[in-house]
Amino acid sequence: MTMTTDIKITKINQSKFEGINLDNITFGTVYSDHMFFCDFKDGKWQQPEITPYQPLQLDPSARVFHYGQAAFEGMKAYKDTNNDVWVFRPEENWKRICFSAKRLAMPEVPKEVFMNGLKTLLQMDSQWVVPGKGNSLYIRPFIFATQAGVSAAPATEYKFMIICTPVQAYYKGGDVKVKISDHYSRAANGGVGATKAAGNYAAQFYPTQKANEEGYQQIIWTNSTHEYLEEAGTMNVFFRIGDKLITAPTDERILNGVTRKSIIALAEKEGIQVEVRKVSVTEVIEAAKTSNLKEVFGTGTAAVIVPITGVGYKDDHYDLPKLENAYSTMLKEQLLAIQYNEAEDIFGWTQKI
Ligand SMILES: *Cc1c(COP(=O)(O)O)cnc(C)c1O
């Protein structure tokens, strides 16, 4: 294992950073100077490397293209007012990519490969973590099958990589209305819904496009009988009914979001009553009809908390009121304050790079 901890580094000749106008970029279109990768072959992880960010060369028969062995993570680095760089609960992302990899018959990524790669890459590209609240560097670790040959079996060769892209805010304000799915499903028991398998996203695009055509930005995914509410788009989802906050338990269909569990902890610390239990469509629609549905919001690393402004179900639509003291605003501010090292990190969530 000691071998994998030494990273072979090739630095870029001239940083691309100076030439970039960060105010004017679309999320995920510009990448930082370097990328990290580590190949798995001959039954073991090889020497990790950092090189200038560049295209990959893969055989057209590489199995990722044919059988979809691919999984990813999403995390962020934040800069505080002292110019120190912080990451938020990175071990959770490492554990989760191992969980996803295992379910897709891919090798688990050794912890030191993940953590050392992350840390070294962020140290090298730290100027890409733009200071200022709301700015961050989005980090995308991912693993995929590189072995050539279209026989339908798990590959014997893989690549684990980390790339980074500067962000301001993922969903730039605006209304986010959601449609409760009464036909399509994103996950089933025994399936891969709880993983960040690339294919989960592919399967969501078409139903989401159809919802877009009806004026909704995202879908609230339901269980196979369409009775229980599970996730909003690619975020976990919370419902505030009266003063209670309710979210579904994570299981084989629901992704165990880092933001979700951090929000639960912060809400409980604030004395908010949090119920982690199944949430039925009937309960939420009833609450909407009687004006007891105060808030619905999604949680995820990219956007932290996305307040939902309206919910559609079959032919009906329910607009949600704009609240003065929304839980979503308060909890988002608290979480951001911890992530940007402005508030005391009582939970021990952040790590300095
Ligand atoms: C990544 C993801 C989330 C959010 O997870 P975080 O760890 O909070 O970023 C929620 N649901 C799905 C389906 C996801 O892929």
The ligand as an SDF file (V2000), in Angstrom:
LIG
                    3D

 15 15  0  0  0  0  0  0  0  0999 V2000
  -25.5570   12.9510   -4.7260 C   0  0  0  0  0  0  0  0  0  0  0  0
  -27.0060   12.7250   -4.4880 C   0  0  0  0  0  0  0  0  0  0  0  0
  -27.7070   13.3170   -3.4070 C   0  0  0  0  0  0  0  0  0  0  0  0
  -27.0770   14.3080   -2.4780 C   0  0  0  0  0  0  0  0  0  0  0  0
  -26.0060   13.8010   -1.7420 O   0  0  0  0  0  0  0  0  0  0  0  0
  -24.9890   14.7980   -1.0090 P   0  0  0  0  0  0  0  0  0  0  0  0
  -24.0360   13.8920   -0.3530 O   0  0  0  0  0  0  0  0  0  0  0  0
  -25.7890   15.5910   -0.0410 O   0  0  0  0  0  0  0  0  0  0  0  0
  -24.4030   15.6460   -2.0740 O   0  0  0  0  0  0  0  0  0  0  0  0
  -29.0380   12.9750   -3.2310 C   0  0  0  0  0  0  0  0  0  0  0  0
  -29.6680   12.1340   -4.0640 N   0  0  0  0  0  0  0  0  0  0  0  0
  -29.0530   11.5640   -5.1250 C   0  0  0  0  0  0  0  0  0  0  0  0
  -29.8010   10.6450   -6.0050 C   0  0  0  0  0  0  0  0  0  0  0  0
  -27.7080   11.8440   -5.3680 C   0  0  0  0  0  0  0  0  0  0  0  0
  -27.1050   11.2850   -6.4230 O   0  0  0  0  0  0  0  0  0  0  0  0
  1  2  1  0
  2  3  1  0
  2 14  2  0
  3  4  1  0
  3 10  2  0
  4  5  1  0
  5  6  1  0
  6  7  2  0
  6  8  1  0
  6  9  1  0
 10 11  1  0
 11 12  2  0
 12 13  1  0
 12 14  1  0
 14 15  1  0
M  END
$$$$
